[in-house]
Amino acid sequence: MTEQRPAKPQNTRIPYTVIQKDDELAALHERLRARRCTRLAIDVEGENNLHRYGIHVSLIQLFDGERGFIIDALAVRNTKHLSQILVKAPWTLVWFDAGNDLLSFQHALGIKPSPILDLALAARLLGKKGGLHAFTPRSDSASAKDRLQKANWMRRPLSPALLDYAISDVADLFPLADSLMVELEKKRLMAEFQAKNLAAQEMDRTWDPFPNYVRIPGFKYLDPEDKRLCRLLWCARELYARERDLPPMNVASKEDLRRMVDRGKRTAGEIARFLNENRNRNRVDPARFESCMREAKAMIGGVPTAD
């Protein structure tokens, strides 16, 4: 394991270890069992169509009450050890707003963490609003927080500042959990919370971007032919972005797709010329886009377009 010293001690209140090897992950599992851990604070950093295509888990941050651990999910290979820590574990995984992270785990790693304690569900049930930073003491400015959240977590090596930021999100989950659980008990909301929490834990979560063509601006007001074109362009864009490992937005925005429909752009050459105008980066290759359009047509087949 690699010992990390905080780049900004005032922002990092817990010592942490970076785990990049399978044997280090196995050692972490043994540590948790030996300490008879009952709860484990957890957070995830990953990728969701911001710097690359698709959903990926990059880091898994854990805190056992004594030490933090950052698992480099791109470096470890043995999902058995990861499953031992996260799936049907003997300790509760204390999360804040677990939904997207659970989707990332199921889609990218094929695992379904449990048991969980989602503090965001507790907060909402108590009428409290805001993200994690609204409930925990942080000195980061709003602009710094936004910049760090949008960092490219798939890039290696990660800077000490990014690692410090990542581990800080699990540092305060235990006291927050304690206070929220007390409040739920006082207001006799614990049973309702437990039901919502279990439903969130058991939910099967899948990611399929292809039906989202209905999100193209003004889609529901288009005539059937233009709706079919929207679907074709959307699916071709997804296939092209996946092939090039690009965020779909870097190929064409939803607004770009709508403008192409309005202007009658139907061939790969017309589409490439439209998208490449005034563009120096991520220029669309007409031949590859044409191939993706053919694949999209075959994929769509005779399935009717959503109204």
N, C-alpha and C positions, 0 to 999 in steps of 0.2 A: 504494500500500500504506500501511496505517496503522501507524505505530510505536506499540508498547505498552510502557509502563513497568510493571514488576511492582508490584502493590499491596503485596505482602509479599516483599521481596527475599530474606529467609531461606528462603523456600519455592520461589523461582523462580531457578534457577541458569543459565538460558540466555536470551539476548535473543530476542524473537519479533516477528513481523509478522502482522497480521490481514489476510486477503485477502477482499474483498467484491465485487470486480468481475472481469469476465471477462478484461479486459486484464491485470490483476494476476496472474491465474491463468496466463495465457500467459507472462508475464514470469518467473514461478516455474519453469515448464517449461524456459524458455531458460536460466535460471540453473543448474538441475540438470544440463542437458546441457553447458553451458560448463565447469562444475566437474568434469565427468566423474564424477559421483556414482556410487558402486558400491552403496551401501545407504542406505536411508531409513527411519528409525524412524517408526512410525505408530500412531495410536490414534484412536478415534472416540467422540464423545458424541452421543447421540441420544435417541429416545423409543420406548418399548415398552409402550404401554397403561398408562402411569403418570399422565400429565397430559392426553393426547389419545388418540384412537383409532388403533390400528395401530402400525406400525413406520416410523420416520423417521430419517434421518441429519441431524443438526444441524451438528456441527463435525467437521472432519477435521484432526487435529493431526499435523504432520510435523516431523522434525528431521534435518538433513543432516550433522550433526557440527559445524556452525559456528553455525547460526541455526535457530530454530524458526519454523514457519509454522502459523497457524490458518486453515483455509479455512472460511468461512461457507457451508455447503452450502445454506442457505436463500436466500442472496443471489446466488450465481453461477448462471448460466443455461446456459453452454456446456459441455455434458457431453463435448464433444470434447476440450477442454483437460484436463478431469479424467481422461478415459480415457488420454490421452497420459502422464499422470503415474502412473497406477495400474494400467493393463492392459497386460500383456506389456511391462513397462517394462525398460529396460536396467540398472536397479538393483533390488536385492532389498528388499522391504518387510518390515522387521523388526517383528514384532508380538508381543504377549503375549496368548494366548488369543483367536485370531482368529475363532473359529466364529460367535459372535453378530454380530460386525461384518461378516463376509462375508455372512451372511444379510441384514443391513440393506442392504448395498450392492446385492445382487442384487434384493431385493424393492423397495426404495425408489428406487434409481437405475438399475437395469438394467445394472450393470456387475459384472464378475468379476475382482477384483484379482489380479495375478500379476507376477512370482514372489514367494512369501511365505516367511518364515522364522518359524514359530510357536514362540516360546520356551517357551510353556506345555507343548507336546508334549515338548520336550526335558527340561524339569524333571520332568514326570511319569515319563518313561522312566528318569530317574535316581533316582526314588523320592522326589523333593522335593514337598512339599505347600504349598498356600497360593496366594493371588493375587499380583499384581504387587507389592503393597506388602510382601509377606513377603520379597521378594528385593531391594528397592531402599530406600535410606535416605530416610525421610520423617518430618517432624516433626508431621504432622497427627495428632490424636487419632482414635480409632475413631469417636467420635460425629461429629466434624467431617467425616471421610471419608464416612461414611454420608449426612450431610446434603448434602454437595456432590455425591455420586453421584446422589442423588435429586432434585437441582435440576431446575427446568423449563428444559431446554436449548433449547426451542423459542421461548422468550420473547426478545424483543429490546427494548432493548439488553441484552446480557449484562454483568454487572459485571466490573470488573478482577479481583476475587477469583476469579470463576468461570473467567475466561480464564487466570489464573495456574495455577489448579488443573488445568485441561485440559492445558496445555502441559507441566506437570511430569511427566505420565505417560510422555512420550517421552524425557525428559532422560537417563535411565539405561539405556536399552535396549541401546545398543551395548556398554558394558562387560559387561552381563549376558550378551549374546549371545556375546561372546568367551570368557567363563569357562565357559559351558555347552557351547560347542562343543569346548573343550579337554577338558572332562571326558568328553564323549561319545567323543572319540577315544581317550582313555586307557582307557576301559572297553569299547572296541570295539563301541559302540552306534550309530555314525554311520550305517551302512547302514540299520538298522532305523528310526532317526529320519527319514532322508531319505524312506523309503517312506511313513511315517505323515504326514509333512509334505506330500508330493505329493498323497496321497489327500485331505487336508484342503483343499488348494488347488483340486483338480479337482472336488470335490463340488458337485453342483447342490443349492442350498438354496432351499426354498420355504416360504412362510408361509400356512397355511390354518387359521384358528381354528375352523372349523365342525365338524370331527370331534371336537373336544375335549370334547363333552358327556359323554363317558365318564369325565371327571374329576370330575363331580358326586359328592359323598360318598355312598358306599354304592351306586353305580349298579349294580354287577354283581349285587347281591342283590335288585334290584327285579324285579317281574313284567313281562312284555312290554309291557303297556299303559302302565305307568308309565315304562318306558324310552322309549317313543315320545313320551310327554309331556315327558320330560327333553330329548329331542332338539329338540322343537318350541320349548320355552321357551328353550333355549340359543341356537338359531339366531335366534329373534325378538329376543333380547337383543343378539346381535351386530349384527343389522341396525339395531336402534334406536340402539345406541351409535355405529355407523358414521355413521348419518344425522345424529346430534347432535354428532359429533366428541367423544365422551366415552369415557373408559376403561370397558370393560364392567363392571368392578367397581363403578363409580359408578351404574350402572343397577341391577344385582342381583349379589350375590355368589353363588358356587357353593352356599354354605349356604342363601342365600335361595331359590335355585331348588329345592333339595331340600325345603325346608319347604313351598314352594308345591305341590309334587307330593304330599307327605304330607297336606296339608290340602285337596287336591282343587281348587286354584285353576286354573280352566281358561279363564275368559273374561278379556278385556283389562281390563274393569272391576274384576273381583275381584283381578286381578294388580296393577293400579295402586293400588287401595285398600290392599292388603297392603304394597306397597313404599313408599307415601307416608306410611304411619303413622309419626308422630314424625320426619318428614323435612321440612326447610325448603329444602334445596338439591337440585338434580337430581331434582325431582319428575317422575314418569312421566306423560306425556300419554296417557290411555286410548285416544283416537282414533288417535294415531300408533302406539301399541303394537299396536292391533288390526290396523292396516295391515301392520305388520311380521310379525304372526302369519300373516296371509294369505299374505304373500310367502314366509315360511318354509315353510308347508304346500306351496306350489307348488314351492319349491326342493327340498324333501325328496322329494316325489312318492312313487313306489313303492319307493324305495330302502330296504331293510330296516335296522332299527336294529341297531347293534353289540351283541353279547351281552356 
